[in-house]
């Protein structure tokens, strides 16, 4: 009888510890991003995206959308930030809600929901989302 009341308490404790770990891991990653030196969006665009033929307005819209989804300052994001890396840790508590929002946004910008390569980084996302396709 005592064992049957202890097992649920242990399971509950393990779940609480797991949630606490995910929360603190997310906060740690958020602090890491917040500690970065800001880089202006104009500089990011000029260095990483202008030569790819991406319109600045399209870039700004997509970049700011990503920042909003992950609740970070857009000037603290980097094109090399990985969705399965630093950004995944920010999305851990929402069961991939951010990733799902990004996919919906991407699909709204494309004629098709298929792309020719895996989207790993913010740069990949911007290229796929914003690159003008010549007809």
C-alpha positions as CSV (number, residue, x, y, z in Angstrom):
1,X,0.0,0.0,0.0
2,X,2.8,2.4,0.9
3,X,4.6,1.5,-2.4
4,X,1.5,2.4,-4.5
5,X,1.5,5.9,-3.0
6,X,5.2,6.5,-3.4
7,X,5.5,5.6,-7.1
8,X,3.2,8.4,-8.2
9,X,5.0,10.9,-6.0
10,X,8.4,9.8,-7.5
11,X,7.0,10.1,-11.1
12,X,5.6,13.6,-10.2
13,X,8.9,14.6,-8.8
14,X,10.8,13.5,-11.9
15,X,8.4,15.4,-14.2
16,X,8.8,18.5,-12.1
17,X,12.6,18.2,-12.2
18,X,12.5,17.7,-16.0
19,X,10.3,20.8,-16.5
20,X,12.6,22.9,-14.2
21,X,15.6,21.7,-16.1
22,X,14.0,22.7,-19.5
23,X,13.0,26.1,-18.1
24,X,16.5,26.9,-16.7
25,X,18.2,25.6,-19.9
26,X,15.9,28.0,-21.9
27,X,16.7,30.9,-19.6
28,X,20.4,30.2,-19.9
29,X,20.3,30.2,-23.7
30,X,18.2,33.4,-23.7
31,X,20.9,35.1,-21.5
32,X,23.6,33.9,-23.9
33,X,21.8,35.5,-26.8
34,X,20.9,38.6,-24.9
35,X,24.6,39.1,-24.0
36,X,25.6,39.3,-27.7
37,X,26.7,42.6,-29.2
38,X,23.9,43.9,-31.4
39,X,24.4,44.0,-35.1
40,X,22.2,46.3,-37.1
41,X,19.7,44.6,-39.4
42,X,21.1,46.8,-42.3
43,X,24.6,45.4,-41.7
44,X,23.3,41.8,-41.4
45,X,21.4,42.3,-44.7
46,X,24.3,43.9,-46.5
47,X,26.9,41.3,-45.4
48,X,24.8,38.1,-45.6
49,X,21.8,38.5,-47.9
50,X,22.1,41.4,-50.4
51,X,24.3,39.6,-52.8
52,X,21.8,36.7,-52.9
53,X,19.2,38.9,-54.6
54,X,16.9,39.1,-51.6
55,X,14.8,42.3,-51.2
56,X,15.6,44.2,-48.1
57,X,11.9,44.6,-47.1
58,X,11.4,40.8,-47.5
59,X,14.5,40.1,-45.4
60,X,13.4,42.6,-42.6
61,X,9.9,41.0,-42.4
62,X,11.2,37.5,-42.2
63,X,14.1,38.3,-39.8
64,X,11.8,40.2,-37.4
65,X,9.2,37.4,-37.6
66,X,11.9,34.9,-36.4
67,X,12.9,37.3,-33.6
68,X,9.3,37.6,-32.5
69,X,8.6,33.9,-32.6
70,X,11.6,33.2,-30.3
71,X,11.1,36.4,-28.2
72,X,14.6,37.8,-28.8
73,X,16.0,41.1,-30.0
74,X,16.4,40.9,-33.8
75,X,19.8,42.5,-33.6
76,X,21.1,39.7,-31.4
77,X,20.2,37.0,-33.8
78,X,22.8,35.7,-36.2
79,X,22.4,34.1,-39.7
80,X,24.4,31.0,-38.4
81,X,22.0,30.4,-35.5
82,X,20.8,26.8,-35.9
83,X,17.1,25.8,-35.4
84,X,18.3,22.5,-33.9
85,X,20.9,24.3,-31.8
86,X,20.6,27.6,-29.9
87,X,17.0,28.3,-31.1
88,X,15.8,24.7,-30.3
89,X,16.7,25.4,-26.7
90,X,14.5,28.5,-26.7
91,X,11.6,26.5,-28.1
92,X,11.9,23.6,-25.7
93,X,9.1,24.6,-23.4
94,X,6.5,25.1,-26.2
95,X,6.7,21.7,-27.8
96,X,8.1,23.1,-31.1
97,X,5.5,25.9,-31.3
98,X,8.1,28.3,-32.7
99,X,9.2,25.8,-35.4
100,X,5.6,25.2,-36.4
101,X,5.0,29.0,-36.7
102,X,8.1,29.3,-38.9
103,X,6.9,26.5,-41.2
104,X,3.5,28.1,-41.5
105,X,5.2,31.5,-42.4
106,X,7.4,29.8,-44.9
107,X,4.5,28.0,-46.6
108,X,2.6,31.3,-46.8
109,X,5.6,32.8,-48.7
110,X,6.1,30.0,-51.1
111,X,4.0,28.6,-54.0
112,X,4.8,25.1,-52.8
113,X,5.6,23.6,-49.4
114,X,8.6,21.7,-50.7
115,X,12.2,22.9,-50.8
116,X,15.3,21.4,-52.1
117,X,17.4,21.3,-48.9
118,X,17.0,21.0,-45.1
119,X,16.6,24.4,-43.4
120,X,19.2,24.3,-40.6
121,X,20.0,28.0,-39.9
122,X,18.3,31.4,-40.0
123,X,20.3,32.1,-43.1
124,X,18.8,29.0,-44.8
125,X,15.3,30.1,-43.7
126,X,15.7,33.6,-45.1
127,X,17.1,32.3,-48.4
128,X,14.3,29.8,-48.9
129,X,11.6,32.3,-47.8
130,X,12.8,35.4,-49.5
131,X,14.7,34.5,-52.6
132,X,12.9,35.6,-55.7
133,X,12.3,32.8,-58.1
134,X,12.8,33.8,-61.8
135,X,9.9,32.6,-64.0
